[in-house]
Amino acid sequence: MHAIIYTKDSCGYCHKALTTLDQMKVSYTNIDVTHDQELYQEMVERSGERTVPQIFWHVGGSDEMHALLSTGKLPFVTLKKPYSCE
C-alpha cells in the first residue's frame, strides 16, 4: 500500500500526518505544494479541496485489495473479523 500526500511547509497538520505515516511504516510520496501553483491546482482538481494535507491511498488492484481486506489492514476499513472473498 502506498499513500500520496499533498503538503505545505508551514502546515502543522501536514507534519503530523507525515509522522503518522512514518510510524505506520507506510510508503508515501510527499508532494509539497508550498511554492508550486500547478501542483496545488492538481491537488484541488484531484480532491475537490483547497486545504492540506490531502492524502490518497493507492492499494493496487483487486488482488492487493482483497489481501489487505483478508488481514484487516485496509486503512480506511475497520472489520470485526478478517474479510473473505471466497
Beta strands, then each sheet from edge to edge (+ up, - down):
strand 1: 2-7
strand 2: 27-32
strand 3: 54-58
sheet 1: 2+ 1+ 3-
end
